[in-house]
């Protein structure tokens, strides 16, 4: 039986090594594309338009980067919500960790959890 996901696994899962390589090759520009993709994935999993890239990008510029950290916290909360809904192991400190570690390191942590959504589901 084929598992149904709210967002296609082939597009959602990404190797962390690939992420690092693409960030280095593009001199950091890839991080914005990666963040946009993660927001689309999380919106699909929660079934609502929680994150919008344009709005977040604009607010980050206006607030001199502070909104970026707030977004990382919110993304951690949404990942926890998805973990609870799907009976995955919840890392309750994830929002704070994402906030404290900032946008680059948080991207890797968040992607690891997104990858787990698909691994855990396929094992069930």
SEMARTOR-390301 format. One record per atom (N, C-alpha, C): x, y, z; residue in one letter; atom name; residue number from 1; chain. Coordinates in steps of 0.05 Angstrom, whole numbers. Example, Ala and Ser with C-alpha at 12.3 -4.5 7.8 and 13.67 -1.06 7.14 Angstrom:
2
264/-114/156/A/N/1/A .
246/-90/156/A/CA/1/A .
264/-66/156/A/C/1/A .
257/-45/142/S/N/2/A .
273/-21/143/S/CA/2/A .
258/1/157/S/C/2/A .
END
This chain:
124
17/-24/0/X/N/1/A .
0/0/0/X/CA/1/A .
18/25/0/X/C/1/A .
11/44/-17/X/N/2/A .
26/68/-19/X/CA/2/A .
17/88/2/X/C/2/A .
37/99/17/X/N/3/A .
30/119/37/X/CA/3/A .
24/145/23/X/C/3/A .
4/159/33/X/N/4/A .
-3/185/23/X/CA/4/A .
8/207/42/X/C/4/A .
22/225/31/X/N/5/A .
33/247/46/X/CA/5/A .
20/273/38/X/C/5/A .
19/293/56/X/N/6/A .
8/319/48/X/CA/6/A .
26/334/29/X/C/6/A .
51/327/28/X/N/7/A .
71/339/10/X/CA/7/A .
88/316/0/X/C/7/A .
94/315/-26/X/N/8/A .
109/292/-37/X/CA/8/A .
136/287/-24/X/C/8/A .
141/262/-17/X/N/9/A .
166/255/-3/X/CA/9/A .
191/261/-20/X/C/9/A .
189/255/-46/X/N/10/A .
212/259/-63/X/CA/10/A .
221/289/-64/X/C/10/A .
202/307/-60/X/N/11/A .
209/335/-60/X/CA/11/A .
215/346/-32/X/C/11/A .
204/334/-12/X/N/12/A .
207/344/15/X/CA/12/A .
233/335/29/X/C/12/A .
241/311/24/X/N/13/A .
265/301/37/X/CA/13/A .
290/312/23/X/C/13/A .
309/320/40/X/N/14/A .
334/330/29/X/CA/14/A .
357/321/47/X/C/14/A .
378/313/35/X/N/15/A .
402/306/50/X/CA/15/A .
414/331/62/X/C/15/A .
422/329/87/X/N/16/A .
435/352/99/X/CA/16/A .
462/359/86/X/C/16/A .
475/339/76/X/N/17/A .
501/343/62/X/CA/17/A .
496/359/37/X/C/17/A .
474/353/23/X/N/18/A .
467/368/-2/X/CA/18/A .
461/397/5/X/C/18/A .
447/401/27/X/N/19/A .
441/428/36/X/CA/19/A .
466/444/41/X/C/19/A .
485/432/55/X/N/20/A .
511/446/61/X/CA/20/A .
525/452/35/X/C/20/A .
527/433/17/X/N/21/A .
541/437/-8/X/CA/21/A .
528/459/-24/X/C/21/A .
501/459/-26/X/N/22/A .
488/480/-42/X/CA/22/A .
491/508/-29/X/C/22/A .
491/509/-3/X/N/23/A .
495/535/10/X/CA/23/A .
523/545/4/X/C/23/A .
543/528/5/X/N/24/A .
571/536/0/X/CA/24/A .
574/544/-30/X/C/24/A .
563/528/-48/X/N/25/A .
566/534/-76/X/CA/25/A .
553/561/-84/X/C/25/A .
530/566/-72/X/N/26/A .
515/591/-79/X/CA/26/A .
522/614/-60/X/C/26/A .
542/610/-44/X/N/27/A .
551/631/-25/X/CA/27/A .
528/640/-7/X/C/27/A .
512/621/2/X/N/28/A .
491/627/21/X/CA/28/A .
463/633/9/X/C/28/A .
462/638/-16/X/N/29/A .
436/645/-28/X/CA/29/A .
416/622/-27/X/C/29/A .
426/597/-29/X/N/30/A .
408/574/-28/X/CA/30/A .
391/573/-3/X/C/30/A .
400/584/19/X/N/31/A .
386/582/44/X/CA/31/A .
358/594/41/X/C/31/A .
355/615/25/X/N/32/A .
328/627/21/X/CA/32/A .
310/608/6/X/C/32/A .
320/594/-14/X/N/33/A .
304/575/-29/X/CA/33/A .
296/551/-11/X/C/33/A .
315/543/5/X/N/34/A .
310/520/23/X/CA/34/A .
289/528/43/X/C/34/A .
291/552/55/X/N/35/A .
271/561/74/X/CA/35/A .
243/562/62/X/C/35/A .
241/573/37/X/N/36/A .
216/575/23/X/CA/36/A .
203/547/20/X/C/36/A .
220/528/12/X/N/37/A .
211/500/8/X/CA/37/A .
201/488/34/X/C/37/A .
216/492/55/X/N/38/A .
208/482/81/X/CA/38/A .
181/493/90/X/C/38/A .
177/519/85/X/N/39/A .
151/531/92/X/CA/39/A .
128/519/77/X/C/39/A .
132/513/51/X/N/40/A .
111/500/35/X/CA/40/A .
105/472/47/X/C/40/A .
126/458/54/X/N/41/A .
123/431/65/X/CA/41/A .
107/432/91/X/C/41/A .
115/449/109/X/N/42/A .
102/451/135/X/CA/42/A .
73/461/132/X/C/42/A .
68/480/114/X/N/43/A .
40/488/109/X/CA/43/A .
23/465/100/X/C/43/A .
34/448/83/X/N/44/A .
19/425/73/X/CA/44/A .
13/405/96/X/C/44/A .
33/401/113/X/N/45/A .
29/382/135/X/CA/45/A .
9/391/156/X/C/45/A .
8/417/161/X/N/46/A .
-12/427/181/X/CA/46/A .
-38/435/168/X/C/46/A .
-39/436/141/X/N/47/A .
-64/441/127/X/CA/47/A .
-74/470/129/X/C/47/A .
-55/488/132/X/N/48/A .
-62/517/132/X/CA/48/A .
-39/533/122/X/C/48/A .
-44/558/116/X/N/49/A .
-23/575/105/X/CA/49/A .
-9/590/128/X/C/49/A .
5/575/144/X/N/50/A .
18/586/168/X/CA/50/A .
42/605/161/X/C/50/A .
56/597/140/X/N/51/A .
81/611/133/X/CA/51/A .
79/621/104/X/C/51/A .
86/646/100/X/N/52/A .
87/657/73/X/CA/52/A .
115/670/69/X/C/52/A .
129/660/49/X/N/53/A .
157/669/45/X/CA/53/A .
159/699/42/X/C/53/A .
143/710/24/X/N/54/A .
145/739/18/X/CA/54/A .
141/756/43/X/C/54/A .
121/750/58/X/N/55/A .
115/765/83/X/CA/55/A .
138/762/102/X/C/55/A .
148/738/106/X/N/56/A .
170/734/124/X/CA/56/A .
195/748/116/X/C/56/A .
201/748/90/X/N/57/A .
224/761/79/X/CA/57/A .
223/791/84/X/C/57/A .
200/803/78/X/N/58/A .
195/831/81/X/CA/58/A .
198/839/111/X/C/58/A .
184/824/128/X/N/59/A .
186/831/157/X/CA/59/A .
214/827/168/X/C/59/A .
229/808/157/X/N/60/A .
257/805/166/X/CA/60/A .
273/829/159/X/C/60/A .
269/840/135/X/N/61/A .
284/864/127/X/CA/61/A .
276/888/144/X/C/61/A .
249/892/148/X/N/62/A .
239/915/163/X/CA/62/A .
249/914/192/X/C/62/A .
250/890/204/X/N/63/A .
258/887/232/X/CA/63/A .
288/882/235/X/C/63/A .
303/887/214/X/N/64/A .
332/883/214/X/CA/64/A .
341/855/223/X/C/64/A .
325/835/215/X/N/65/A .
332/808/220/X/CA/65/A .
319/795/244/X/C/65/A .
307/810/262/X/N/66/A .
295/799/286/X/CA/66/A .
272/780/280/X/C/66/A .
256/787/259/X/N/67/A .
233/770/252/X/CA/67/A .
243/742/243/X/C/67/A .
267/740/232/X/N/68/A .
278/715/223/X/CA/68/A .
279/695/247/X/C/68/A .
288/705/270/X/N/69/A .
291/688/293/X/CA/69/A .
263/680/304/X/C/69/A .
245/699/303/X/N/70/A .
217/692/311/X/CA/70/A .
206/670/294/X/C/70/A .
211/672/268/X/N/71/A .
201/652/249/X/CA/71/A .
213/625/256/X/C/71/A .
238/624/263/X/N/72/A .
251/598/270/X/CA/72/A .
237/586/294/X/C/72/A .
229/602/313/X/N/73/A .
214/593/336/X/CA/73/A .
187/582/327/X/C/73/A .
173/596/310/X/N/74/A .
147/588/301/X/CA/74/A .
149/562/285/X/C/74/A .
169/559/268/X/N/75/A .
173/535/253/X/CA/75/A .
177/511/272/X/C/75/A .
193/515/293/X/N/76/A .
196/494/313/X/CA/76/A .
170/486/326/X/C/76/A .
153/506/332/X/N/77/A .
126/500/343/X/CA/77/A .
109/483/324/X/C/77/A .
110/490/298/X/N/78/A .
94/476/279/X/CA/78/A .
104/447/275/X/C/78/A .
130/444/275/X/N/79/A .
142/417/273/X/CA/79/A .
133/401/297/X/C/79/A .
132/412/321/X/N/80/A .
122/398/345/X/CA/80/A .
93/391/341/X/C/80/A .
77/409/330/X/N/81/A .
48/404/326/X/CA/81/A .
45/380/307/X/C/81/A .
61/379/286/X/N/82/A .
60/356/267/X/CA/82/A .
68/331/280/X/C/82/A .
89/332/297/X/N/83/A .
98/308/311/X/CA/83/A .
76/298/329/X/C/83/A .
63/315/344/X/N/84/A .
41/307/362/X/CA/84/A .
18/294/346/X/C/84/A .
10/308/325/X/N/85/A .
-13/298/308/X/CA/85/A .
-8/270/297/X/C/85/A .
17/265/290/X/N/86/A .
24/240/277/X/CA/86/A .
36/219/296/X/C/86/A .
35/226/322/X/N/87/A .
46/208/343/X/CA/87/A .
75/201/339/X/C/87/A .
90/222/330/X/N/88/A .
119/219/329/X/CA/88/A .
130/229/356/X/C/88/A .
155/222/361/X/N/89/A .
168/232/385/X/CA/89/A .
171/262/383/X/C/89/A .
162/277/404/X/N/90/A .
162/306/404/X/CA/90/A .
187/316/419/X/C/90/A .
201/334/406/X/N/91/A .
224/348/419/X/CA/91/A .
213/375/428/X/C/91/A .
203/376/452/X/N/92/A .
189/399/462/X/CA/92/A .
206/424/463/X/C/92/A .
233/421/464/X/N/93/A .
250/445/465/X/CA/93/A .
258/454/437/X/C/93/A .
247/442/417/X/N/94/A .
255/449/389/X/CA/94/A .
251/478/383/X/C/94/A .
228/491/389/X/N/95/A .
225/520/383/X/CA/95/A .
247/537/395/X/C/95/A .
254/532/419/X/N/96/A .
275/548/433/X/CA/96/A .
302/543/420/X/C/96/A .
307/518/414/X/N/97/A .
333/511/401/X/CA/97/A .
335/525/374/X/C/97/A .
314/524/358/X/N/98/A .
314/537/332/X/CA/98/A .
318/567/335/X/C/98/A .
306/579/355/X/N/99/A .
308/608/359/X/CA/99/A .
337/615/367/X/C/99/A .
348/599/385/X/N/100/A .
375/606/396/X/CA/100/A .
398/600/375/X/C/100/A .
394/580/359/X/N/101/A .
415/572/341/X/CA/101/A .
415/588/315/X/C/101/A .
393/602/310/X/N/102/A .
392/620/287/X/CA/102/A .
385/606/261/X/C/102/A .
383/621/240/X/N/103/A .
371/612/215/X/CA/103/A .
387/590/201/X/C/103/A .
413/590/202/X/N/104/A .
428/570/186/X/CA/104/A .
428/543/200/X/C/104/A .
436/542/225/X/N/105/A .
436/517/239/X/CA/105/A .
408/506/243/X/C/105/A .
389/523/248/X/N/106/A .
361/515/251/X/CA/106/A .
351/501/226/X/C/106/A .
360/511/203/X/N/107/A .
351/499/177/X/CA/107/A .
357/469/176/X/C/107/A .
381/462/186/X/N/108/A .
389/434/185/X/CA/108/A .
373/417/205/X/C/108/A .
369/428/229/X/N/109/A .
354/414/249/X/CA/109/A .
325/410/240/X/C/109/A .
313/431/229/X/N/110/A .
286/429/219/X/CA/110/A .
284/409/196/X/C/110/A .
303/409/178/X/N/111/A .
303/390/156/X/CA/111/A .
305/361/166/X/C/111/A .
321/357/186/X/N/112/A .
323/330/197/X/CA/112/A .
296/320/207/X/C/112/A .
281/338/220/X/N/113/A .
255/331/230/X/CA/113/A .
235/327/207/X/C/113/A .
236/344/187/X/N/114/A .
219/340/163/X/CA/114/A .
225/313/150/X/C/114/A .
250/306/147/X/N/115/A .
257/280/136/X/CA/115/A .
245/257/153/X/C/115/A .
245/261/179/X/N/116/A .
234/240/197/X/CA/116/A .
204/237/193/X/C/116/A .
189/258/185/X/N/117/A .
161/254/180/X/CA/117/A .
156/232/160/X/C/117/A .
173/230/140/X/N/118/A .
169/211/119/X/CA/118/A .
181/183/127/X/C/118/A .
202/183/141/X/N/119/A .
214/157/150/X/CA/119/A .
195/144/170/X/C/119/A .
186/159/190/X/N/120/A .
168/148/211/X/CA/120/A .
142/137/199/X/C/120/A .
131/152/180/X/N/121/A .
106/144/168/X/CA/121/A .
109/118/152/X/C/121/A .
131/116/138/X/N/122/A .
135/92/121/X/CA/122/A .
140/67/138/X/C/122/A .
150/71/163/X/N/123/A .
154/48/181/X/CA/123/A .
128/38/193/X/C/123/A .
109/56/195/X/N/124/A .
83/49/209/X/CA/124/A .
67/29/193/X/C/124/A .
END
